[in-house]
């Protein structure tokens, strides 16, 4: 996903292995990225480009006149099954493959408007009706969508527009008496009865924008940092010879305080499960739903009503405005390269988009400027080993000839401010010396192939057509036939991304909509570059938490941070998710450093024992089992011993049994699922520690099953046991604990256990507020539950017996 597809990687690695040793050595010892790029790109042959083109053609990213009918028919099947969400997504696929101003696209928009109407998305339904009409919706079918339009307007309380639409329809029917007008008579009869309800809806629509504005106001930083854009005044930028740039607290910081709120400089939606076309399949059109079908490719907003690019079927947006902005900023260049970019991977796509946002002429200026700076000789000259000490306001001190001189912090402007801009991105470290020669060769040839496609597509004409005022140049940039400058910049970005790319995540609901308990999971939605967030160093036990709304990252303190303490972020390997050995290996291979955080130091002496959530226990006395291949009971008075392989085999069998129980649960066979899960729990207790992850999962599944039966008491009992496992593993104030408390609050609420529900709601809200802030969906749901419970009349107490 991040790197090119496996076929292209294997092809280039084989090409590398067949190169003469002398050429491999020349590329491996290249002193600059410019040398690496030029020497590698000179080896790209026409047959290599042809192979890459064949791979790229496997992705169906163009318009196709056959696809809209297929997706419309598939959507109709979902519609008839009353799966309106599934129908809307399939109609959207039909829209994306349709050419503008055709009957195909108008029919897909009209059908989607019907699905959206049944989903209660009336405003969006109206937009689709307008789109259908703009693209030439057939005259013979106009009454159908005009009726739908009138119904939407009535429901939304827009009575004057609704009446005008109804009058137009009645006039149309008078002119065509063969058309039945009974639906409109029914609508008119219901109009008076809807007025009271409409007024209520009017009030709601008037309140909503103000509430939304307040939400974003509350999410803003309390006081902007004068030194670092998008950061709180509670932090300061420093640098150190060993760990580079980092952030520290300038005052005591409380849990939940917003420290950074930064919009991604660049983000690219992850394509997800989008597979290339394999010839011979029954249908070349896939009905599989990916993130690319559900989220705007520019702002990452979730939507069922995407607006496609007019030139390709891949890029989709939440609105005409987002589509236009994307076209002006970068998509006018990317549009014809969709298949190639999917083949070359997200990192190559981000590298191209970064240079497009940096503008072609600015890239050249920045490279030439940085070539003259000591800290960026890796671009044109060998990397400098010069180190600087702690800096303030973009200036630091270094020693030259026994004298202390001030030096600028990399990425800061002439005034010492660090901003979210291309200059800051370019200053992120590529760690050129740490990447393997094979990896640099793969990246260089991928970038070179992309540059040649840009050249073939006449990049000069495309770039001069960009009209965004933000990026518009005063003069037309000189066109570089070889695109060498752009190629070097993109290669640098590809190498930067391994250590500096940030996964943009979202919380998605899992399971059936009928489930009483909300299950959710964190999924990777996109990959972005955040220059300020990239300043944070790693800890396996961080003091911050990151969340995302659209393309905006929010960093909050997850615990109290003292003045002078470093602000730390987790790069992925967290102490609650993996053991120290695995964390160290992952950090070393991806980020090129050995972690020495307190969590790693504390765990180092007990590496052999493994994490508590993976521990086995003695069947006789329940004490922890210890050892490597053969485990012995930790209780000295117990002589029990057993092979690790045997216990691992038992665990695998247990996992299979649990999965079978979950399948029964999904199919509504609740009693059978409960019996199997209770057997799994009994088996788990005989050889797994009480803190083992599998023990918690079984209890969680039992809670789901009993909730589905409406047995709230048993459901709460099992979920509380699951909570204890989560607390031991992740901590009482962790985001995982917050999600579990939210589920427990739902159970108590549904079971009308009012004191327990209010108590759990308070605990869940306190935890989730720290990690997500006040406008998180689960926090809002908790507040609704609390308000509902507090509004209930007091339950009368019966007479004493």
C-alpha positions in Angstrom: 0.0 0.0 0.0 2.7 2.5 1.0 5.3 1.1 -1.3 4.8 -0.1 -4.9 2.9 -3.3 -5.7 4.7 -6.5 -5.2 5.1 -7.2 -8.9 7.0 -4.0 -9.5 9.1 -4.4 -6.3 10.1 -7.9 -7.3 10.9 -6.8 -10.9 13.2 -4.0 -9.7 14.9 -6.0 -7.0 15.6 -8.7 -9.7 16.9 -5.9 -11.9 19.2 -4.7 -9.1 20.5 -8.2 -8.5 21.5 -8.5 -12.1 23.4 -5.2 -12.2 27.2 -5.4 -12.3 28.8 -5.1 -8.9 30.6 -1.9 -10.0 27.2 -0.2 -10.8 25.7 -1.4 -7.5 28.7 0.0 -5.7 28.4 3.3 -7.5 24.8 3.7 -6.4 25.4 2.4 -2.9 28.2 4.9 -2.3 26.6 7.9 -3.9 27.2 10.9 -1.7 24.0 12.8 -2.6 20.4 12.1 -3.4 21.0 13.8 -6.7 23.7 11.3 -7.6 21.5 8.4 -6.4 18.6 9.6 -8.5 20.6 10.3 -11.7 22.6 7.1 -11.6 19.5 5.0 -10.9 17.2 6.7 -13.4 19.8 6.2 -16.2 19.2 2.5 -15.8 15.4 2.7 -16.5 14.9 1.1 -19.9 11.8 1.2 -22.2 11.0 -2.4 -21.4 10.9 -1.5 -17.7 8.4 1.3 -18.5 6.3 -1.1 -20.6 6.1 -3.6 -17.7 5.0 -0.9 -15.4 2.4 0.3 -17.8 1.0 -3.2 -18.1 0.6 -3.3 -14.3 -1.0 0.1 -14.2 -3.6 -0.9 -16.8 -4.9 -3.4 -14.4 -6.5 -0.7 -12.4 -9.8 0.5 -13.9 -9.6 4.2 -13.2 -11.1 5.6 -16.4 -14.7 6.2 -17.5 -16.5 3.3 -19.0 -19.9 3.3 -20.7 -20.7 -0.3 -19.7 -20.2 0.2 -15.9 -23.0 2.5 -15.0 -25.7 0.0 -16.1 -24.0 -2.8 -14.2 -23.8 -0.7 -10.9 -27.3 0.6 -11.3 -28.7 -2.9 -11.6 -26.7 -4.1 -8.6 -27.8 -1.0 -6.7 -31.4 -1.8 -7.5 -31.0 -5.2 -6.0 -29.8 -3.7 -2.8 -32.6 -1.2 -2.9 -35.3 -3.9 -3.2 -33.7 -5.6 -0.2 -34.1 -2.3 1.7 -30.3 -2.1 2.1 -30.3 1.6 1.2 -26.8 2.3 2.3 -25.4 -0.5 0.1 -27.6 0.7 -2.8 -26.3 4.3 -2.4 -22.7 3.1 -2.6 -23.3 1.1 -5.7 -25.1 3.9 -7.4 -22.1 6.1 -6.5 -19.8 3.6 -8.3 -22.1 4.0 -11.3 -21.8 7.8 -11.1 -18.0 7.6 -10.9 -17.7 5.6 -14.1 -20.2 7.7 -16.1 -19.2 10.5 -18.4 -20.6 14.0 -17.5 -23.8 15.2 -19.2 -25.1 11.7 -20.1 -28.3 9.8 -19.3 -26.2 7.2 -17.5 -24.9 9.7 -14.8 -28.3 11.3 -14.4 -30.0 8.0 -13.8 -27.4 7.0 -11.2 -27.8 10.3 -9.4 -31.6 10.0 -9.5 -31.5 6.4 -8.1 -29.0 7.5 -5.4 -31.4 10.3 -4.4 -34.0 7.6 -3.8 -31.7 5.7 -1.5 -30.7 8.8 0.4 -34.4 9.7 0.8 -35.0 6.4 2.6 -32.0 7.0 4.7 -33.4 10.4 5.9 -30.6 12.4 4.2 -33.0 14.9 2.7 -30.6 17.7 2.0 -28.2 15.4 0.2 -31.1 13.8 -1.7 -32.1 17.3 -3.0 -28.5 17.9 -4.2 -28.6 14.6 -6.1 -31.9 15.5 -7.7 -30.3 18.8 -8.9 -27.3 16.9 -10.2 -29.5 14.5 -12.1 -31.3 17.3 -13.7 -28.1 19.2 -14.6 -26.7 16.1 -16.3 -29.8 15.6 -18.5 -32.3 13.5 -16.6 -34.9 12.2 -19.1 -38.0 14.3 -19.4 -40.3 11.3 -19.2 -39.0 10.5 -15.7 -39.0 14.1 -14.3 -42.3 13.7 -12.3 -40.7 10.9 -10.3 -37.8 13.0 -8.9 -40.0 16.1 -8.7 -42.3 14.3 -6.3 -39.3 13.2 -4.3 -38.0 16.7 -4.3 -41.4 18.0 -2.9 -41.4 15.4 -0.2 -37.9 16.4 0.9 -38.8 20.1 1.0 -41.9 19.4 3.1 -39.9 17.2 5.5 -37.2 20.0 5.8 -39.9 22.6 6.4 -39.2 24.6 3.2 -42.9 25.0 2.6 -42.8 27.7 0.0 -40.4 25.8 -2.2 -42.4 22.6 -1.7 -45.7 24.3 -2.7 -44.1 25.7 -5.8 -42.8 22.3 -6.7 -46.2 20.7 -6.2 -47.9 23.4 -8.3 -45.4 22.8 -11.1 -46.2 19.1 -10.9 -49.9 19.6 -10.9 -49.6 21.9 -13.9 -47.6 19.3 -15.6 -50.2 16.6 -14.9 -53.0 18.8 -16.1 -51.2 19.1 -19.4 -50.8 15.3 -19.4 -54.0 13.8 -18.0 -52.8 10.3 -18.5 -50.5 10.6 -15.6 -52.0 9.7 -12.2 -52.0 12.6 -9.9 -53.1 10.8 -6.7 -49.7 11.0 -5.0 -49.8 14.8 -5.2 -53.3 14.9 -3.7 -52.1 12.8 -0.8 -49.1 15.1 -0.4 -51.3 18.1 -0.3 -53.7 16.6 2.3 -50.7 15.8 4.5 -49.2 19.2 4.1 -51.2 20.9 6.9 -50.5 18.1 9.4 -46.8 18.4 8.8 -46.6 22.2 9.6 -46.3 21.8 13.3 -43.5 19.2 13.0 -41.9 21.3 10.3 -41.7 24.3 12.6 -39.8 22.1 15.1 -37.4 21.0 12.4 -36.9 24.7 11.5 -35.8 25.5 15.0 -33.4 22.6 15.0 -31.8 23.7 11.7 -31.4 27.2 13.1 -29.6 25.9 16.2 -27.4 23.4 14.4 -25.0 25.8 12.6 -24.3 27.7 15.9 -23.7 24.4 17.7 -21.3 23.3 15.0 -19.5 26.6 15.1 -19.1 26.2 18.8 -17.7 22.7 18.4 -14.9 23.9 16.2 -14.3 26.9 18.5 -14.0 24.6 21.5 -11.5 22.5 19.5 -9.3 25.5 18.8 -6.1 26.1 20.7 -6.5 28.4 23.7 -3.5 30.5 22.9 -1.4 30.2 19.7 2.3 29.6 19.9 4.3 32.5 18.4 7.2 30.1 17.6 5.4 27.1 16.2 2.3 27.3 14.0 -0.7 25.0 14.9 0.7 24.6 18.5 -0.3 25.7 21.9 1.7 28.3 23.8 2.3 25.6 26.4 5.1 24.0 24.4 8.4 25.1 23.0 10.7 23.8 20.2 14.2 22.7 21.1 17.0 20.6 19.6 19.6 18.2 20.9 22.7 16.6 19.4 21.4 13.1 19.9 17.6 13.3 19.4 17.3 16.3 17.1 14.3 18.6 17.3 11.8 18.0 20.1 9.0 19.8 22.0 8.9 20.5 25.8 6.3 21.9 28.1 6.8 25.5 29.1 4.3 25.2 32.0 2.5 22.4 33.8 -0.1 20.8 31.5 -3.2 19.1 32.6 -4.7 15.9 31.0 -6.9 16.6 28.0 -5.2 20.0 27.2 -5.0 20.5 23.4 -1.3 20.9 22.5 -1.3 20.7 18.7 -4.1 21.1 16.2 -2.6 20.8 12.7 -4.1 20.3 9.2 -2.1 17.9 7.1 0.1 19.6 4.6 -0.6 16.7 2.3 -2.8 13.7 2.7 -3.6 10.8 0.3 -6.5 8.4 0.9 -5.4 4.8 1.3 -7.0 2.8 -1.5 -7.8 -0.1 0.8 -8.8 -3.4 -0.8 -8.7 -2.0 -4.4 -7.4 -4.9 -6.4 -6.1 -4.8 -10.0 -8.2 -6.4 -12.7 -7.6 -10.1 -13.2 -8.7 -11.2 -16.6 -11.0 -14.2 -16.8 -13.3 -13.2 -13.9 -17.0 -13.4 -14.4 -17.3 -9.6 -14.1 -14.6 -7.0 -14.2 -16.7 -4.6 -12.1 -16.2 -5.0 -8.4 -19.0 -4.4 -5.9 -16.5 -4.4 -3.0 -16.8 -1.2 -0.9 -13.5 0.5 0.0 -12.7 3.7 1.8 -12.2 5.3 -1.6 -16.0 4.9 -2.1 -17.0 6.3 1.3 -14.6 9.3 2.0 -13.8 12.5 0.2 -10.4 12.2 -1.5 -9.5 15.7 -0.5 -10.9 16.5 3.0 -11.6 12.8 4.1 -15.2 13.6 5.1 -17.4 10.5 5.2 -20.2 10.6 2.6 -22.5 8.3 0.7 -23.0 10.8 -2.0 -19.6 11.2 -3.7 -19.1 13.6 -6.6 -16.6 12.1 -9.1 -13.8 13.8 -11.1 -15.1 14.5 -14.6 -11.9 12.8 -16.1 -11.4 9.6 -14.1 -13.4 7.1 -12.0 -11.1 6.9 -9.1 -11.0 10.4 -7.5 -14.3 11.1 -5.6 -15.2 14.1 -3.4 -17.9 15.1 -0.9 -18.8 18.2 -2.9 -18.3 20.2 -6.1 -16.2 22.6 -4.0 -13.8 19.9 -2.9 -13.5 18.5 -6.4 -12.6 22.0 -7.8 -10.1 22.7 -5.0 -8.4 19.3 -5.6 -8.3 19.9 -9.4 -6.7 23.3 -8.9 -4.1 22.1 -6.3 -3.0 18.8 -7.8 -5.6 16.6 -9.5 -5.3 18.3 -12.9 -1.8 16.6 -13.0 -2.7 13.4 -11.2 -6.0 12.7 -13.1 -4.4 10.9 -16.1 -1.9 9.0 -13.8 -4.4 7.2 -11.5 -3.5 3.6 -12.5 0.2 4.4 -12.3 -0.1 6.0 -8.8 -2.0 3.1 -7.5 0.8 0.8 -8.8 3.6 2.9 -7.4 2.0 3.2 -3.9 0.8 5.8 -1.5 4.4 7.1 -0.7 5.1 7.9 -4.3 1.7 9.5 -4.6 2.4 11.7 -1.6 5.8 12.6 -3.0 4.3 13.8 -6.2 1.5 15.8 -4.4 4.1 17.4 -2.1 6.1 18.7 -5.1 2.9 19.9 -6.8 1.9 21.9 -3.7 5.5 23.2 -3.4 5.2 24.3 -7.0 7.8 23.3 -9.6 9.8 26.5 -9.5 9.8 26.6 -5.7 11.2 23.1 -5.5 14.2 24.1 -7.5 14.7 27.3 -5.4 14.5 25.3 -2.1 16.9 22.7 -3.3 19.4 25.2 -4.5 19.0 27.2 -1.3 19.4 24.2 0.9 22.4 23.0 -1.0 24.2 26.0 0.3 23.2 25.2 3.9 25.4 23.0 6.2 22.5 20.9 7.3 21.4 19.8 3.9 24.5 18.5 2.1 22.7 15.2 1.6 20.9 16.7 -1.4 23.9 17.9 -3.3 26.9 17.1 -1.0 27.6 14.6 1.8 25.5 15.0 4.9 27.0 17.2 7.5 27.7 15.8 11.0 27.4 19.3 12.6 25.3 19.1 15.7 23.6 21.9 17.6 22.6 22.4 21.1 19.2 23.5 22.6 17.7 26.3 20.6 15.1 29.0 21.3 13.0 30.8 18.8 14.6 29.2 15.7 18.1 29.9 16.8 20.6 27.7 18.7 24.2 27.6 19.6 27.1 25.6 18.2 30.8 25.7 18.8 33.1 26.8 16.0 36.8 27.4 16.7 36.1 27.6 20.4 33.4 30.3 19.9 29.7 29.9 20.5 27.7 30.9 17.4 23.9 30.9 16.7 22.5 28.5 14.1 18.9 28.2 12.8 16.7 25.3 13.7 16.1 23.3 10.4 12.6 24.1 9.0 12.3 27.5 10.7 12.0 30.7 8.6 14.2 33.7 8.8 12.2 35.0 11.8 12.7 31.7 13.6 9.1 30.5 13.2 8.3 26.9 12.4 5.3 26.7 10.1 3.2 24.1 8.3 4.7 24.7 4.8 6.7 23.0 2.1 10.0 24.4 3.5 9.3 22.6 6.9 8.4 19.4 5.0 11.5 19.5 3.0 13.6 19.8 6.2 12.2 16.6 7.6 15.0 14.0 7.7 15.2 11.4 4.9 17.7 9.3 6.8 19.4 8.6 3.5 22.3 6.8 5.0 20.1 4.3 6.8 18.1 3.1 3.9 19.4 0.0 2.1 20.8 0.5 -1.5 18.0 -1.8 -2.8 15.3 0.4 -1.2 16.9 3.6 -2.6 17.1 2.0 -6.0 13.4 0.9 -5.9 12.4 4.4 -4.9 14.6 6.2 -7.4 13.4 4.1 -10.4 9.8 4.5 -9.3 10.2 8.2 -9.1 12.0 8.2 -12.4 9.2 6.3 -14.1 6.7 8.7 -12.8 8.8 11.7 -14.0 8.9 10.3 -17.5 5.1 9.9 -17.5 4.8 13.5 -16.3 7.1 14.6 -19.1 5.0 12.6 -21.7 1.8 14.2 -20.4 3.3 17.7 -21.0 3.6 18.8 -17.4 4.3 22.4 -18.5 0.8 22.8 -19.9 -0.8 21.2 -16.9 1.0 23.1 -14.2 0.5 26.5 -15.9 -3.2 25.7 -15.9 -3.4 25.6 -12.1 -5.3 28.7 -11.0 -5.3 28.5 -7.2 -4.5 31.9 -5.8 -2.6 30.2 -3.0 -0.1 28.5 -5.4 -0.2 30.8 -8.4 3.3 31.9 -9.5 4.1 35.4 -10.7 5.7 34.0 -13.7 5.5 30.7 -15.6 8.1 28.3 -14.3 10.8 27.1 -16.7 10.1 23.6 -17.9 12.9 21.1 -17.1 12.8 18.4 -19.8 14.5 15.8 -17.6 12.6 16.8 -14.5 15.8 16.2 -12.5 15.1 18.7 -9.8 11.6 17.4 -9.3 12.8 13.8 -9.3 15.4 14.5 -6.6 12.7 16.2 -4.5 10.3 13.3 -4.9 13.0 10.8 -4.0 13.8 12.8 -0.8 10.1 12.8 0.1 9.8 9.0 -0.5 12.7 8.4 1.9 11.3 10.9 4.4 7.9 9.2 4.6 9.2 6.0 6.2 9.9 7.9 9.4 7.6 10.9 9.0 4.4 9.7 7.5 1.4 9.8 9.9 -1.4 7.4 9.6 -4.7 9.3 9.6 -7.2 7.1 11.4 -10.9 7.1 12.1 -13.2 5.1 14.4 -15.6 2.8 12.4 -18.5 0.9 13.9 -18.4 -2.9 13.4 -21.0 -5.6 13.5 -24.7 -5.4 12.8 -26.7 -2.1 13.2 -29.1 -4.1 15.4 -26.4 -4.7 18.1 -27.3 -3.1 21.4 -23.6 -2.7 22.3 -21.6 -0.5 19.9 -18.4 -2.2 18.8 -15.8 -0.1 17.1 -12.3 -0.3 15.7 -9.7 2.1 14.6 -8.9 2.0 10.9 -6.3 3.7 8.8 -8.0 6.0 6.5 -5.2 8.0 4.8 -1.5 8.8 5.1 -0.5 12.4 5.7 2.4 14.7 6.4 2.2 16.9 9.5 5.3 19.0 9.9 4.5 20.0 13.5 3.4 16.6 14.7 6.6 15.2 13.2 8.6 17.2 15.8 7.3 14.9 18.6 9.7 12.1 19.6 8.6 8.6 20.4 7.9 6.8 23.6 6.4 3.4 24.1 4.5 4.9 27.0 3.6 8.4 25.6 2.1 11.3 27.5 -0.1 12.4 24.6 -2.9 11.0 22.5 -3.7 11.8 18.9 -7.1 11.9 17.2 -8.3 13.1 13.8 -11.3 15.0 12.4 -11.1 15.1 8.6 -7.5 15.9 7.8 -6.8 17.7 11.1 -4.7 16.0 13.8 -5.2 16.9 17.4 -2.6 16.1 20.0 -3.8 16.2 23.6 -2.0 15.5 26.9 -3.1 12.1 28.1 -1.6 12.7 31.5 -0.2 15.5 33.6 3.0 16.9 32.0 5.3 19.0 34.2 7.1 22.1 33.1 10.3 21.2 31.2 9.1 17.7 30.5 9.3 16.5 26.9 6.1 16.0 24.9 6.1 12.4 23.6 4.1 10.6 21.0 3.8 6.9 20.2 5.0 6.0 16.7 3.0 2.7 16.8 4.8 0.2 19.0 3.0 0.8 22.3 3.9 -1.0 25.6 0.3 -2.1 25.9 0.2 -3.7 22.4 3.5 -5.5 22.1 6.4 -6.7 24.2 9.7 -4.9 24.4 11.6 -7.1 22.0 9.0 -6.7 19.3 8.8 -2.9 19.8 12.6 -2.5 19.7 12.8 -4.5 16.4 10.0 -2.5 14.8 11.4 0.8 15.8 14.9 -0.1 14.7 13.8 -1.4 11.3 11.4 1.5 10.4 12.8 4.5 12.4 16.5 3.6 12.7 16.8 4.0 16.5 17.0 2.0 19.6 14.3 3.0 22.0 15.5 3.8 25.5 12.2 5.1 27.0 11.3 4.2 30.6 8.9 1.5 29.4 11.6 -0.3 27.5 14.1 0.1 30.3 11.6 -1.3 32.9 10.7 -4.3 30.7 14.2 -5.2 29.5 15.0 -7.3 32.6 11.9 -9.4 32.1 11.9 -9.9 28.4 11.8 -13.7 28.6 8.5 -13.7 30.6 6.6 -11.9 27.8 3.7 -9.5 28.2 1.2 -10.1 30.9 -1.6 -10.3 28.3 0.1 -13.3 26.7 0.9 -15.2 29.8 0.0 -18.8 30.6 -0.9 -20.0 34.1 -0.5 -23.2 36.0 -3.4 -25.6 35.8 -2.9 -26.7 39.4 -2.4 -23.5 41.3 -3.0 -20.6 38.8 0.5 -19.2 39.3 2.2 -17.7 36.2 4.2 -20.2 34.1 7.8 -19.2 33.3 10.5 -20.3 31.0 11.3 -20.6 27.2 10.6 -23.9 25.5 9.5 -25.7 28.7 7.5 -23.6 31.1 7.6 -24.2 34.9 5.2 -23.0 37.5 6.3 -19.8 39.2 5.1 -21.1 42.6 8.1 -22.9 44.2 5.9 -25.3 46.1 4.4 -26.5 42.7 6.3 -28.8 40.4 4.0 -28.4 37.4 5.8 -28.0 34.0 4.7 -28.2 30.4 6.0 -27.4 26.9 5.3 -24.0 25.4 4.3 -25.6 22.1 1.6 -27.6 23.8 0.1 -24.4 25.3 0.3 -22.5 22.1 -1.5 -25.3 20.3 -4.3 -25.2 23.0 -4.5 -21.4 22.5 -4.9 -21.8 18.8 -7.7 -24.4 19.3 -9.4 -22.0 21.7 -9.2 -19.2 19.2 -10.9 -21.4 16.6 -13.7 -22.3 19.0 -14.2 -18.6 19.9 -14.4 -17.7 16.2 -17.1 -20.4 15.7 -19.1 -18.9 18.6 -18.8 -15.5 17.0 -20.2 -16.9 13.7 -23.2 -18.3 15.6 -23.6 -14.9 17.3 -23.6 -13.1 13.9 -26.2 -15.5 12.6 -28.5 -14.8 15.5 -28.1 -18.3 17.1 -27.6 -16.8 20.6 -28.2 -19.8 22.9 -25.8 -21.9 20.9 -23.2 -19.1 20.9 -23.5 -18.7 24.7 -23.0 -22.4 25.3 -19.9 -22.5 23.2 -18.5 -19.3 24.7 -19.1 -20.6 28.3 -17.1 -23.7 27.3 -14.4 -21.5 25.9 -14.2 -19.5 29.1 -13.9 -22.7 31.2 -11.1 -23.9 28.9 -9.3 -20.6 29.0 -9.3 -20.5 32.8 -7.4 -23.8 32.9 -4.3 -22.5 31.2 -4.4 -18.7 30.5 -3.7 -16.0 33.0 -6.7 -13.9 34.2 -5.2 -10.9 32.3 -4.8 -12.8 29.0 -6.3 -10.9 26.0 -8.3 -14.0 25.0 -10.0 -14.2 28.4 -11.2 -10.6 28.0 -12.4 -11.2 24.4 -14.5 -14.2 25.5 -16.1 -12.1 28.3 -16.8 -9.3 25.8 -18.5 -11.8 23.4 -20.6 -13.2 26.2 -21.7 -9.6 27.1 -22.7 -9.1 23.4 -24.7 -12.3 23.4 -26.6 -11.6 26.6 -27.3 -8.1 25.5 -28.8 -9.4 22.3 -31.1 -11.6 24.5 -32.0 -8.6 26.7 -30.4 -10.0 29.8 -28.7 -6.8 30.9 -27.6 -8.0 34.3 -25.5 -10.9 32.8 -24.3 -8.7 30.0 -23.0 -6.1 32.4 -21.4 -8.8 34.6 -19.4 -10.2 31.7 -18.4 -6.8 30.3 -17.1 -5.8 33.7 -14.8 -8.8 33.7 -13.6 -7.8 30.2 -13.0 -4.3 31.6 -10.6 -5.6 34.2 -8.5 -7.2 31.5 -8.5 -4.0 29.4 -7.6 -2.0 32.5 -4.6 -4.2 33.3 -3.3 -4.2 29.8 -4.0 -0.6 28.7 -4.4 1.3 32.0 -7.5 2.9 33.7 -7.2 6.2 31.7 -6.5 4.7 28.3 -8.6 5.3 25.2 -9.3 1.5 25.1 -10.7 1.8 28.6 -12.9 4.7 27.4 -14.4 2.6 24.6 -15.2 -0.3 27.0 -16.7 2.0 29.6 -18.9 3.5 26.8 -20.2 0.0 26.0 -20.9 -0.7 29.7 -22.8 2.6 29.9 -24.9 1.5 26.9 -25.8 -1.8 28.7 -26.7 -0.1 32.0 -28.7 2.5 30.1 -30.6 -0.2 28.1 -31.3 -2.1 31.3 -32.6 1.1 33.2 -29.9 0.6 35.9 -30.0 4.3 36.4 -27.4 4.8 39.2 -24.9 2.4 37.6 -25.5 4.0 34.2 -24.9 7.6 35.4 -21.7 6.5 37.3 -20.3 4.7 34.2 -21.3 7.5 31.9 -19.3 9.9 34.1 -16.2 7.6 34.1 -16.4 7.0 30.3 -16.8 10.7 29.6 -13.9 11.7 31.7 -11.6 9.2 29.9 -12.8 10.0 26.3 -12.7 13.8 26.9 -8.9 13.5 27.5 -8.3 11.7 24.3 -10.9 13.1 21.9 -12.3 16.3 23.3 -15.9 17.3 23.8 -17.2 16.8 20.3 -16.3 13.2 19.9 -19.3 11.0 18.7 -19.1 8.7 21.8 -18.9 11.7 24.2 -21.9 13.2 22.5 -23.8 10.0 22.8 -22.9 9.7 26.5 -24.2 13.2 27.1 -27.5 12.3 25.4 -27.9 9.2 27.6 -27.1 11.2 30.7 -29.6 13.9 29.8 -32.3 11.3 29.1 -31.7 9.6 32.4 -31.8 12.8 34.4 -35.1 13.8 32.7 -36.8 10.6 33.8 -39.3 11.0 36.7 -38.1 9.5 40.0 -38.9 5.9 40.5 -41.4 5.5 43.4 -40.1 3.5 46.3 -42.5 0.8 47.4 -43.6 0.2 51.0 -41.3 -1.7 53.3 -42.1 -5.3 53.6 
